[in-house]
Amino acid sequence: MEKAYKALEVSGLHVHVKSKQGMTPLVRNIHFEIERGSVLGLVGESGCGKSVTCNALLRLLDPRQTSVEGSVKLNGRELSGLHEEEMRQIRGKEIAMIMQNPMSAFTPVYPIGDAFIETIRTHTRLTKKQALELAVSSMEAVNLPDPASLLNKYPFQLSGGMLQRVMIAICMSLRPAVVIADEPTTALDVVNQLGVLKELDRLRVEHGMAILLISHDLGVISELADEVAVMQHGEIVERADVFQLFDHPKHPYTQKLLHARPKLIRNEPKYNR
C-alpha cells in the first residue's frame, strides 16, 4: 500500500542573511505541515518572517546573500538540495505562489497573455494554440469577462481585482499540489476580497490543493483557514485549529494580536425627553 504523504512538510527551517555582524538569523526552526485540500493560515506582524519563509520554500532567496537549512518535502519529495533546473520545473507547476501586489507582479510592457502563455508552455508540451485555449478557460473559471480580449490588454488597463484574478488563473491553470498565497487580498476592496477568497476556496475544494495563506487580515484567516500558525521574531510561537486559536489563544503574543483587532462599538441613540 502506497504511503499517504502530506502535501507539504517543513521541518527545521532556518534562514540566515549576510550582514556586517556575520550571518544574521531571519527565520528559526520552522515546523509545519499541510494536508491535501486544507488551508494553513500564517499570521504575524510585518517583519516577523512570513514572506521570507515562503521565499525559502520556493528557493527564491539569493544564495549569495542568504543561507537556508532544513527540510522541505512536497508530496514526500525532498526539495532541499535539488539542482536549480529541477527546482525550476517544480516551481509553478507543483508548488505555486500568488503574490501580494498584482499591480507589480506583471511586466508592464507586455500584454498579460504573454506571461500566461509563457508559464503554461514552460511547464507543459502544449502548443501555443492549446496554451491559449487553456488560458481562456482558466480565466473563465475565475469569472473574468471576455478573457480572450483581456489577454491582449496590458496590466495598467486592468483593475487590481482583475489582475489578482488573472494571477490566480495563471497559478491554477497547472493544477499545483500546493499554493502559497502571500497577502492575496492586499489593496483590494471588500467586494473583490470576497471574490478572491471564494475562488481560492472553490479551487481548494474542487482540486484538493493545499494552501499556505499569509495575511495580516485576521478576518480573511478566520474565513478560509483550517489551522493557523502565529509567527513572532522569525519563529512560530503557536499553532492550532482556527476555532481554538481565535476562541482560546494560549501564547501571550497571539492574545495580543487578537486584541489588536479593531472592534465596532455600537452607540445607542440618545433621545431628548
N, C-alpha and C positions, 0 to 999 in steps of 0.2 A: 504493500500500500504506500502510495506517494505521500511524503510528509507535507503537511499544510504549513506553508511559510506565511509569516506576516508580510503585508505589502511593503512596509518599511521598518527596519530595525536599526536604531542608532545607539551605540554604547561607547562610553569613554571618550567622547568627542572633546578635543582640546584645540583651541586656535590661539596662536601667538603671532604678534606682529613685531617687526623690527623697529626699534626706537633707539634714541641716544643712550638710553639706560640698558640696552640689550634687548632681549626678547620679552615683550610685554604681553601678558595673557589678556585675551579678549573674551574667550568663552572657555569654561572649565567643566569637565566631567559631565557632559550632557548625555542623558539616557532617556530614550522613549521609543515606543513602537506604535504603529498604526495598523489596525486590521483592515482588510479589504472592505470597501463600502462604508467606512467610518470616517469621522472628521475629528481631528485633534486641533483644538484652538491653542495658540501660543500668544500669551499676553505679557505685558510689562511696559514700563515707561520707556521713552525714547533713549536709545543708547545702551540698553540692557543686553543687547547681543542677539536679538531675534533675527534680523536680516543677515548678520554675519553667519549665524548658524545655518540659515538656508543656503547662502552662497557657498558655504563649506560643503554642504551635502551635494551640491551640484558641481563642485570643483571649479568654481568661478573666481576664487581668490587668487591673486598674483603669487605664484610660488616663490618669486624673488623677494617678496616683502613679508610673506606670511608662512607659518608652519602649521600644518593640520595633522593631528594624530587621532586615532580612534577607529572604530568600525562602523561602516555604513552598508547595510545589506538591503538590496532591493529584490523582493521575492526570493530571498535566500541567497542571492548572488552578492558577493563582496565587491563593493565599488572602490574601496580604498586600494591603491596600488595599481589600478588599471592604467594602461597607457592612454595618453590624451586622445588618440584616434578612436580607441574603443569607447572612451567616455563620451566622445562627441556623437557616436552612433546611438548611445543610450539617452543622452540629454536631449529632451524634446520629444522623443518617441516613447520611452518607457517611464521617464520621470520628467515632468514639465513644470514650467513656472509662469504664473500670471503676475506681471509686475504691477507696482502700486501707482505708477503715473502713466496713464495711457497716452497723454499728450507728448511725452518724450520717449515713449517706447518704440515709435516708428520713425524711420528715416524720413525727414520732411521733403526730400527732393524726389522721392519715388512714390508712385501710387501704392495703396495698401495691398493691392492684388499681387504686386511683385514679391513682397515679404511672405504673403500667404502661400503662393505657388512655390516659391523657393524652399520654404520649410517642408512642404509636402514632398517635393521631389528629392530633397536631400535624404529623407528617411524612407522613401518607397521607390518602387520601379515604375510608377505611373508616368504616362506620357503627359505632356503639357495640357492637352485637352482633358484628359482624365483628372488631372490635378485641379483644373479649373472647375470641372463639374463637382468635385468633392468640396472645393472651397465654397461654391454657391450653395450646395446642400447644407454645409456646416453653418453658414451664415443664416440660412432659413431656419435652422434648428434653434437658433438663439433669437428668433423673431426680429431679424433685421429686414427692413423693407427693401425690395428691389436690389438684391445682393449683387446681381451681375453688373448693375450700374455703379454700386458702391465700390467694387473692386478697382474701378478706374479713377476713383477720387483720391486726392491727396489728404494726408492726416488733418491739415488745417480746415478742410471742408466738412469734417465730421465733428459732432459734439463729443464731449468727454465720455458720456454714457454709451454712445455708439462705438467709440474706439475701444472701450472696455469690453463690449460685447464682441467686437472683432477679435480682440486678443483672446477671449475665451474660446471663440470659434476656432482660431488657429490652434490653440492648445488642445482642444477636444477632437480635432479632426483626425488625430493619430491615435486616439484612444489610449493614452498613457495609463499605467497602473497607479501612479502617484502624481498628484498635482499639488504644487506649492503655490498657495495664493497669498501673496505678500500685500496686505492692505488693498484688497481688490475693490473696495468701495470708497477709497480716499477721493476727496474732492467731487463726489457725486451727490446730487440732490437726493432727497428721501425716496422719490419715485424710482429713480434709476438704481439706487441702492437695493431696493426691494426686488427689482427685476434681475439684477446680477445675482443676488442670493438665491432666488428661485431657480435660475439657470444652473448654478453650481449644485444645488440640491437635486435637481432633476437628473443631471448627468451622473451624479454620485449614485442615485437610486437605479437608473437605467443601465449603467455600465459597470457598477461595482468599483468605481475608482476610490482610492483613499485620498483624503485631502488634508494637508497641513495648512491651517488657516491662521494667518498672522493678522492681528487687528488691535488698534487702540480702542475700538468701539466695543464695549462690553455687551451692548445690545445685539450687535452682529454675532458675537461669540455665543451668546445665550440662545440665539435663534437657530444656529447651524451646527454647533459643535456637539459631539457626544462626550468628549473628555476635554479637559483644559489643563495646560501646563503653564505655570507662572514663573517668569524669569526676573531675576534681580541681580545686577552686577555680574552678568555673564554666567549665572548658574540657575538651574531650575530649582526653586525653593518649595514648590508644592505642585502636585498633580492629582487630579481627582475627577470623578464623574461631574458633568456640568451642573447637575442639580445639587449635588453635595457641596461643590465648591462655592456656588452662589449662596446657598442656604446656610452652610456651616463651614466657612473658611477657617483653616487651622493656623496657618502661618501669619504672623503679625503684618508682614508686607501685603499679603493677599487681603487681609481685613482692611488695611489702609487704602489699598487700591479700590476696593469695592465701595468704601465710604466716601471716596473722592468723586464718585459719580454724581452729576448734577441731579437734583431732585426737584420735581414740580410741587411747589407749595400752593395749595388752594386756599385762597382767602374768601371767607364767607362774606357776601354782600352786607353792607350796613344800611339800615333803613332809619330815616329820621321819623321820630314819632311826635 
